[in-house]
Amino acid sequence: MLNKNILIRKAHYQDIADIGALDALVFHENAWSTENFTRELSLHFSRLFVAGIDKQFAGFILAWYIADEIQLLRIAVVPQFQRHKIGTMLVQHLINHADNQKKIVLEVADTNSSAINFYTSLGFYSVGFRKDYYRFDNAILMEKIIHHEN
Ligand SMILES: CC(C)(COP(=O)(O)OP(=O)(O)OC[C@H]1O[C@@H](n2cnc3c(N)ncnc32)[C@H](O)[C@@H]1OP(=O)(O)O)[C@@H](O)C(=O)NCCC(=O)NCCS
């Protein structure tokens, strides 16, 4: 674990450049434009959170809260800060913001073994498969049940 202060908060317009740059770095030809991320800030069902380490941008997570599901659309951690549980904290943050949502659902490329390991470590399991879902890859559908206290 990093011996530093990790803070997760709602993203603001001023964070979009960092988010877009990290998205381009890790998702290459599948990256979103900064306009796409900016649009998310105004959607009432969308939540975009950023992680910071001592005020340095460390990663983000984007999800839609629709009916009883949280759809995890994107998550990325700055490479130098990966494997320090920041991704885990970002997913936990989504769960902490759940209202009536009963599960988190997502799609992941079947070639992205590190992300599949990551989600599995958090208790997600595979519920489906979509052939040729991405331009070059198939998608695995995963979900995790949210256990609300009370
Ligand atoms: C996936 C990602 C967000 C994980 O973030 P992270 O902060 O590094 O993850 P964590 O430190 O919370 O990892 C928790 C556990 O997940 C698993 N895991 C995470 N990254 C892994 C990797 N590269 N290889 C294998 N297992 C991994 C491990 O079990 C890890 O626990 P451990 O470090 O004690 O072994 C990060 O690797 C990333 O940004 N990848 C590029 C973008 C991406 O692929 N996003 C998902 C698209 S669907």
The ligand as a Tripos MOL2 file, in Angstrom:
@<TRIPOS>MOLECULE
LIG
   48    50     1     0     0
SMALL
NO_CHARGES

@<TRIPOS>ATOM
      1 C1         -7.5670   -2.8050  -13.9050 C.3       1 LIG1
      2 C2         -6.9670   -1.6670  -13.0460 C.3       1 LIG1
      3 C3         -7.9720   -0.5360  -12.9290 C.3       1 LIG1
      4 C4         -6.6750   -2.2240  -11.6350 C.3       1 LIG1
      5 O1         -6.2890   -1.1360  -10.7940 O.3       1 LIG1
      6 P1         -5.2290   -1.3400   -9.6240 P.3       1 LIG1
      7 O2         -5.3110   -0.1510   -8.7260 O.co2     1 LIG1
      8 O3         -3.9080   -1.6610  -10.1720 O.co2     1 LIG1
      9 O4         -5.8220   -2.6350   -8.8930 O.3       1 LIG1
     10 P2         -5.6530   -3.0830   -7.3720 P.3       1 LIG1
     11 O5         -4.3160   -2.6800   -6.8560 O.co2     1 LIG1
     12 O6         -6.8330   -2.6220   -6.5840 O.co2     1 LIG1
     13 O7         -5.6930   -4.6860   -7.5450 O.3       1 LIG1
     14 C5         -6.4900   -5.5340   -6.7340 C.3       1 LIG1
     15 C6         -6.2210   -6.9660   -7.1450 C.3       1 LIG1
     16 O8         -6.6110   -7.1570   -8.5240 O.3       1 LIG1
     17 C7         -5.7020   -8.0870   -9.1610 C.3       1 LIG1
     18 N1         -4.9290   -7.3980  -10.1850 N.ar      1 LIG1
     19 C8         -4.8550   -6.0570  -10.3750 C.ar      1 LIG1
     20 N2         -4.0410   -5.7750  -11.4420 N.ar      1 LIG1
     21 C9         -3.5940   -6.9620  -11.8950 C.ar      1 LIG1
     22 C10        -2.6950   -7.3370  -12.9350 C.ar      1 LIG1
     23 N3         -2.1150   -6.4160  -13.7450 N.pl3     1 LIG1
     24 N4         -2.4380   -8.6430  -13.1290 N.ar      1 LIG1
     25 C11        -3.0270   -9.5820  -12.3430 C.ar      1 LIG1
     26 N5         -3.8730   -9.3070  -11.3180 N.ar      1 LIG1
     27 C12        -4.1570   -8.0010  -11.0990 C.ar      1 LIG1
     28 C13        -4.7770   -8.5820   -8.0460 C.3       1 LIG1
     29 O9         -5.3910   -9.6930   -7.4320 O.3       1 LIG1
     30 C14        -4.7690   -7.3880   -7.1080 C.3       1 LIG1
     31 O10        -4.3930   -7.7040   -5.7810 O.3       1 LIG1
     32 P3         -2.8310   -7.8480   -5.3950 P.3       1 LIG1
     33 O11        -2.1100   -6.6350   -5.9830 O.co2     1 LIG1
     34 O12        -2.8290   -7.8650   -3.8840 O.co2     1 LIG1
     35 O13        -2.3430   -9.1200   -6.0260 O.co2     1 LIG1
     36 C15        -5.6330   -1.1730  -13.6470 C.3       1 LIG1
     37 O14        -4.7830   -2.2750  -13.8980 O.3       1 LIG1
     38 C16        -5.7850   -0.3880  -14.9510 C.2       1 LIG1
     39 O15        -5.9700    0.8320  -14.9410 O.2       1 LIG1
     40 N6         -5.6730   -1.1030  -16.1050 N.am      1 LIG1
     41 C17        -5.7930   -0.4420  -17.4150 C.3       1 LIG1
     42 C18        -7.2300   -0.0600  -17.7360 C.3       1 LIG1
     43 C19        -8.1650   -1.2580  -17.7590 C.2       1 LIG1
     44 O16        -7.8490   -2.3290  -18.2650 O.2       1 LIG1
     45 N7         -9.3880   -1.0500  -17.1760 N.am      1 LIG1
     46 C20       -10.4050   -2.0870  -17.1380 C.3       1 LIG1
     47 C21       -11.1100   -2.1230  -18.4500 C.3       1 LIG1
     48 S1        -12.5660   -3.1160  -18.3870 S.3       1 LIG1
@<TRIPOS>BOND
     1     1     2 1
     2     2     3 1
     3     2     4 1
     4     2    36 1
     5     4     5 1
     6     5     6 1
     7     6     7 2
     8     6     8 1
     9     6     9 1
    10     9    10 1
    11    10    11 2
    12    10    12 1
    13    10    13 1
    14    13    14 1
    15    14    15 1
    16    15    16 1
    17    15    30 1
    18    16    17 1
    19    17    18 1
    20    17    28 1
    21    18    19 ar
    22    18    27 ar
    23    19    20 ar
    24    20    21 ar
    25    21    22 ar
    26    21    27 ar
    27    22    23 1
    28    22    24 ar
    29    24    25 ar
    30    25    26 ar
    31    26    27 ar
    32    28    29 1
    33    28    30 1
    34    30    31 1
    35    31    32 1
    36    32    33 2
    37    32    34 1
    38    32    35 1
    39    36    37 1
    40    36    38 1
    41    38    39 2
    42    38    40 1
    43    40    41 1
    44    41    42 1
    45    42    43 1
    46    43    44 2
    47    43    45 1
    48    45    46 1
    49    46    47 1
    50    47    48 1
@<TRIPOS>SUBSTRUCTURE
     1 LIG1         1 GROUP 0 **** ****
